[in-house]
Amino acid sequence: MELYTDRNPYADHLVEVNKHNPVETIADICNELGATIIPKGTALTEEVASKLARFNLLQPLELQVSLSQTLSPVSLHHHICDIQTQILSMHPDQNFDRALSEQCSGLGVFPLLNQKLTVFAERMPDSYHQTQGVAAFALLIATELGLNAESRQVVFVASQMHEAGLLNIPPELCAQRTALAEPEQRELDIEQLNRGKKFLDQVPNLSKRVGRAVLEHRERIDGSGWPRGLTGDRYSIETQTLALAVFLNEAMEKRLQPRGYDVPHLLPWVQTEYQSFDPEIYRAIVQVLKKNDQSLYGALPHQVLPDLARYLRILQYTMKHWLGLAADLVKDMQEANGSSHETLQRPAIILSGLESLCFNAGLWDEHIQTWLASIDIQSTHQEMNEVEMVALMFESMLVKFKRLNWAIHECSKTLGREWAVRSERLGMLLYRLPEDHFSALEYYGFSTKG
């Protein structure tokens, strides 16, 4: 996938903003050789953007422009509170509201950040909306953790900027982002993270921890993250707080809410991630969710839940079998190449963690098979709800299995064609499974609507 273009995407965004909110350069803009190409005080017009597109710039354009109007702290505060109410179905308590007011006002200390956020809100409103959901989760976790003022600021600023690098990616690629195959989508995301960090590291007086949090928020301590596949406690508490906030918001907005699930249904997702984050952060989000405890209602009509229970029995067996095949492949690669082989360490760590998680969570227990087999149309309301919670846990585990599959495949490519072929076959088995239980029920002819 070609991520580069003969245009400067951020300059093109500024051209549109300039039509109603004047944008001009605040310094002479120089090419990579130091020669001035656009003088200070120039408005960002189409002509200027076309000229900028012909050069590699000495500094990011975001550092060298000024907007006449920027997003106010009051507007940002309202946006986050509105999103929090929509996502969590709760109104902010006093501690959270105080912390949020403090952070929204504090963003004004960094006018370059506020400007980029203003452009982001106008030019990519859907991504901006999702960003405010992440900010709400991040600040809730940070407040529950009792992080100090400096760490709270790092978390909040990083949450606002974690996808702002998309403004530096060609808009036509951003528009296709969710439709891209996983490798291409990850390539695009890594590019925007690097672009975002490059800008953040040059913002005057901004902690370098912000850029690091943005770059590393897709990492996981169990090794299943990216872009570098870090393992162990090698990244900051601010990074992990942002990482968990992004995870929760994506689960809520993209998977749960569209299907009629609510905040309590986040718990199965959180429970399968306890090895991915520092225990202190894991406990903090569990406390946040418990404070927001609501009556538990399922999203599926009761008449299809016995069919769902039957499907989950098959899914449990299939996933257990797949994990066994993955373990065999990792073991064979270790025996052929040495267990201490550097590239094999990451999939081995992820595999060990998943085996432990499945055992400790009881996902492979025979009693689950027995219980699921007992579910029928006469089962209680609580039992029906528990079936959906188990389904959500398996759905979350499937995501984690795909992370393991990715790590195995990346490793296999460095070891030779034979291992790459076996890895591809393993992946094909996994990706044949329906992505979630709604898809499974519809595939097998059962209506998911009441």
VENQUINOR-V71040 format. One record per pair of residues at least 4 apart in sequence whose C-alpha atoms are under 7 Angstrom apart, sorted by the first residue. I is the first residue (numbers start at 1). GAP is how many residues later the second one is. D is the distance in Angstrom with one decimal. If there is no record, write none. Layout:
# VENQUINOR-V71040
I_GAP_D, I_GAP_D
This chain:
# VENQUINOR-V71040
1_183_6.4, 5_165_6.9, 6_47_6.1, 7_46_4.6, 8_4_6.4, 8_44_6.8, 8_45_5.0, 9_4_6.4, 9_158_6.5, 9_159_5.2, 9_160_6.0, 9_161_5.5, 10_4_6.3, 10_157_5.6, 10_158_5.2, 11_4_6.3, 11_38_5.4, 12_4_6.8, 12_37_6.1, 13_4_6.5, 13_110_6.8, 14_4_5.9, 14_9_7.0, 14_30_6.5, 15_4_6.8, 15_29_5.5, 15_30_5.3, 15_31_6.0, 17_4_5.6, 18_4_4.5, 18_5_5.1, 18_26_6.4, 21_46_6.7, 21_47_6.0, 21_48_6.4, 22_45_6.0, 22_46_5.5, 23_20_5.7, 23_21_5.7, 23_42_6.7, 23_43_5.6, 23_44_4.6, 23_45_6.5, 24_17_5.6, 24_18_5.1, 24_19_4.2, 24_20_5.6, 24_41_5.5, 24_42_5.6, 24_43_6.9, 25_15_5.2, 25_16_5.0, 25_17_5.4, 25_18_6.6, 25_39_5.7, 25_40_4.2, 25_41_6.2, 26_14_5.3, 26_15_5.9, 26_38_5.4, 26_39_5.2, 26_40_6.2, 27_12_6.8, 27_13_4.4, 27_37_5.7, 28_8_6.0, 28_10_5.9, 28_11_4.4, 28_12_4.5, 29_7_5.6, 29_8_5.9, 29_9_5.1, 29_10_6.2, 30_4_5.1, 30_5_5.0, 30_6_4.2, 30_7_5.5, 30_27_6.0, 30_28_5.7, 31_4_5.6, 31_5_6.5, 31_6_6.6, 31_24_6.0, 31_25_5.6, 31_26_4.4, 31_27_5.2, 32_24_5.7, 32_25_5.1, 32_26_4.2, 34_24_6.6, 44_4_5.8, 44_5_6.7, 45_4_6.2, 46_4_6.2, 47_4_6.4, 48_4_6.2, 49_4_6.2, 60_139_6.5, 61_4_6.7, 63_49_6.6, 67_48_6.5, 70_44_6.5, 70_45_5.8, 70_48_5.6, 71_4_6.6, 71_5_6.8, 71_43_6.7, 71_47_5.4, 72_4_6.3, 73_4_6.0, 73_31_4.9, 73_32_5.3, 74_4_6.2, 75_4_6.2, 76_4_6.3, 76_28_6.5, 77_4_6.2, 77_23_6.8, 77_24_6.5, 77_27_6.2, 78_4_6.0, 79_4_6.3, 79_53_6.9, 80_4_6.0, 80_52_5.2, 80_53_6.8, 80_56_6.1, 81_4_6.2, 81_11_7.0, 82_4_6.3, 83_4_6.0, 83_49_6.6, 83_50_5.7, 84_4_5.5, 84_6_6.9, 84_49_6.4, 84_52_6.0, 85_4_4.6, 85_5_4.9, 85_6_5.6, 88_175_6.0, 92_4_5.9, 92_5_5.7, 93_4_6.0, 94_4_6.0, 95_4_6.2, 96_4_6.0, 96_44_6.7, 96_47_6.9, 97_4_6.1, 98_4_6.2, 99_4_6.3, 100_4_6.1, 101_4_6.1, 102_4_6.0, 103_4_6.2, 103_50_6.5, 103_53_6.8, 107_7_6.6, 108_6_6.6, 110_4_6.5, 111_4_6.1, 112_4_6.3, 113_4_6.1, 114_4_6.1, 115_4_6.4, 116_4_6.0, 117_4_6.1, 118_4_6.4, 119_4_5.9, 120_4_5.3, 120_5_7.0, 120_8_6.3, 120_44_6.4, 120_47_7.0, 121_4_5.0, 121_7_5.2, 124_4_6.2, 125_4_6.0, 126_4_6.4, 127_4_6.1, 128_4_6.5, 129_4_6.8, 130_4_6.5, 131_4_6.2, 131_28_6.8, 131_29_6.1, 132_4_6.2, 133_4_6.4, 133_116_6.1, 134_4_6.0, 134_25_6.2, 134_111_5.3, 134_112_5.4, 134_115_5.7, 135_4_6.1, 135_21_6.2, 135_24_5.2, 135_25_6.5, 136_4_6.2, 137_4_6.2, 137_108_5.0, 138_4_6.1, 138_17_6.7, 138_18_6.9, 138_103_6.1, 138_104_5.7, 138_107_5.0, 139_4_5.9, 139_17_6.6, 140_4_6.2, 141_4_6.1, 141_100_6.7, 141_143_6.1, 141_144_5.9, 142_4_6.2, 142_5_5.6, 142_10_6.2, 142_99_6.9, 143_4_6.4, 144_140_5.8, 145_139_6.0, 147_4_5.9, 147_5_6.0, 148_4_6.2, 149_4_6.2, 150_4_6.4, 151_4_6.2, 151_87_6.5, 152_4_6.1, 153_4_6.0, 154_4_5.9, 154_55_6.7, 154_56_5.3, 154_84_6.7, 155_4_6.1, 155_83_5.4, 155_87_6.3, 156_4_6.4, 157_4_6.2, 157_53_6.8, 158_4_5.6, 158_52_5.3, 158_55_6.4, 158_56_5.8, 159_83_6.2, 162_52_5.0, 164_32_6.4, 165_27_4.5, 165_28_6.1, 165_30_5.4, 165_31_4.3, 166_8_7.0, 166_26_5.3, 168_27_7.0, 169_5_6.8, 169_23_6.8, 170_4_6.6, 171_4_6.1, 172_4_6.6, 173_4_6.1, 176_4_6.2, 177_8_6.0, 180_4_5.9, 180_5_5.4, 181_4_6.0, 182_4_6.0, 183_4_6.2, 184_4_6.2, 185_4_6.2, 186_4_6.1, 187_4_6.3, 188_4_6.3, 189_4_6.1, 190_4_6.2, 190_37_6.5, 191_4_6.2, 192_4_5.9, 193_4_6.1, 193_21_6.5, 193_22_5.2, 194_4_6.1, 194_21_6.4, 195_4_6.5, 196_4_6.2, 197_4_5.9, 197_14_4.5, 197_15_6.9, 197_17_6.6, 197_18_6.2, 198_4_6.8, 199_4_6.7, 200_11_5.4, 201_7_5.8, 201_10_5.9, 208_4_6.5, 209_4_6.0, 210_4_6.3, 211_4_6.2, 212_4_6.0, 213_4_5.6, 213_25_6.6, 213_26_4.3, 216_23_6.6, 217_22_5.4, 217_23_6.5, 217_25_6.2, 217_26_4.5, 218_7_5.5, 218_8_5.5, 218_25_6.1, 219_5_7.0, 219_6_3.9, 219_7_4.9, 219_8_7.0, 219_10_6.3, 219_11_6.2, 220_4_5.7, 220_5_4.7, 220_10_6.8, 220_11_6.9, 220_56_5.1, 220_57_6.5, 221_9_6.7, 221_10_4.9, 221_11_4.6, 221_12_5.8, 221_55_5.2, 221_56_6.0, 222_9_5.6, 222_10_6.3, 222_53_6.2, 222_54_5.2, 222_127_6.8, 222_128_5.9, 222_131_6.9, 223_6_5.2, 223_7_5.3, 223_8_4.3, 223_123_6.0, 223_126_6.8, 223_127_6.0, 224_5_6.2, 224_126_6.1, 224_179_5.8, 224_180_6.6, 225_4_5.2, 230_4_6.9, 235_4_6.5, 236_4_6.3, 237_4_6.0, 238_4_6.3, 239_4_6.0, 240_4_6.1, 240_37_6.6, 241_4_6.2, 241_40_6.9, 242_4_6.2, 243_4_6.2, 244_4_6.1, 245_4_6.1, 246_4_6.0, 247_4_6.2, 248_4_6.1, 249_4_5.9, 250_4_5.4, 251_4_5.2, 251_5_6.2, 252_4_4.8, 252_5_5.7, 253_4_5.6, 253_5_6.9, 254_4_6.6, 255_4_6.9, 256_4_6.5, 256_5_4.9, 256_6_6.7, 257_4_5.0, 257_5_6.2, 259_40_6.8, 260_39_5.2, 261_4_6.3, 261_37_6.8, 261_38_5.8, 264_29_6.6, 264_30_6.7, 264_32_6.7, 265_124_6.8, 266_4_6.2, 267_4_6.0, 268_4_6.5, 268_121_6.4, 268_124_6.1, 268_125_4.8, 269_4_6.7, 269_124_6.0, 269_127_5.5, 270_4_6.7, 272_121_7.0, 272_124_6.8, 272_125_6.7, 273_4_7.0, 274_5_6.9, 274_8_6.0, 277_4_6.6, 277_5_6.3, 278_4_6.3, 279_4_6.1, 280_4_6.2, 281_4_6.5, 282_4_6.4, 283_4_6.2, 284_4_6.3, 285_4_6.1, 286_4_6.1, 287_4_6.2, 288_4_6.5, 289_4_6.3, 297_88_6.6, 298_87_5.5, 298_90_6.7, 300_148_5.8, 300_149_6.7, 300_150_7.0, 301_147_6.8, 301_148_6.4, 301_149_4.9, 302_82_6.9, 303_74_6.1, 304_4_6.3, 304_142_6.8, 305_4_6.1, 305_79_6.6, 306_4_6.4, 306_69_5.5, 306_70_5.0, 306_71_6.5, 307_4_6.3, 308_4_6.1, 308_133_6.9, 309_4_6.4, 309_63_5.2, 309_64_7.0, 309_66_6.7, 309_78_6.6, 310_4_6.7, 310_62_6.8, 310_63_6.8, 311_4_6.1, 312_4_5.9, 312_79_6.8, 313_4_6.5, 313_56_5.8, 313_59_6.8, 314_4_6.1, 315_4_6.0, 316_4_6.1, 316_48_6.9, 317_4_6.1, 318_4_6.1, 319_4_6.1, 320_4_6.4, 321_4_6.4, 322_4_6.2, 323_4_6.1, 324_4_6.2, 325_4_6.3, 326_4_6.3, 327_4_6.1, 327_24_7.0, 328_4_6.1, 329_4_6.2, 330_4_6.2, 330_18_6.7, 331_4_6.2, 332_4_6.1, 333_4_5.9, 334_4_4.8, 334_5_4.4, 334_10_7.0, 335_4_6.5, 337_4_6.5, 339_5_7.0, 340_5_6.9, 341_4_6.7, 343_68_5.6, 344_4_6.2, 344_67_6.3, 345_4_6.1, 346_4_6.3, 347_4_5.9, 347_57_6.4, 347_60_5.5, 347_61_5.6, 348_4_6.1, 349_4_6.2, 350_4_6.2, 350_54_6.3, 351_4_6.2, 351_53_6.8, 352_4_6.2, 353_4_6.0, 354_4_6.0, 355_4_6.2, 356_4_6.0, 357_4_5.8, 358_4_6.1, 358_5_5.2, 358_6_6.4, 359_4_6.4, 359_5_6.5, 366_4_6.4, 367_4_5.9, 368_4_5.9, 369_4_6.1, 370_4_6.5, 371_4_6.8, 375_4_5.9, 379_4_6.2, 379_5_6.7, 380_4_6.3, 381_4_6.3, 382_4_6.2, 383_4_6.3, 384_4_6.8, 385_4_6.4, 386_4_6.2, 387_4_6.2, 388_4_6.2, 389_4_6.3, 390_4_6.3, 391_4_6.1, 391_46_6.6, 392_4_6.2, 393_4_6.2, 394_4_6.1, 395_4_6.7, 395_41_5.6, 396_4_6.6, 397_4_6.1, 398_4_6.3, 399_4_6.5, 400_4_6.5, 401_4_6.2, 402_4_6.1, 403_4_6.3, 404_4_6.2, 405_4_6.1, 405_22_6.2, 406_4_6.1, 407_4_6.2, 408_4_6.0, 408_15_6.7, 409_4_6.3, 409_11_6.4, 409_14_5.4, 411_4_6.9, 412_4_6.6, 412_7_5.1, 412_8_4.8, 412_11_6.7, 413_4_6.9, 413_7_5.2, 415_4_6.5, 416_4_6.4, 417_4_6.1, 418_4_6.5, 419_4_6.1, 420_4_6.1, 421_4_6.3, 422_4_6.2, 423_4_6.2, 424_4_6.2, 425_4_6.6, 426_4_6.7, 427_4_6.1, 428_4_6.2, 434_5_5.9, 434_6_5.4, 435_4_6.6, 436_4_6.4, 437_4_6.1, 438_4_6.3, 438_10_6.6, 439_4_5.9, 440_4_6.2, 441_4_6.2, 441_5_5.0, 441_6_6.9, 442_4_5.2, 442_5_6.1, 442_6_7.0
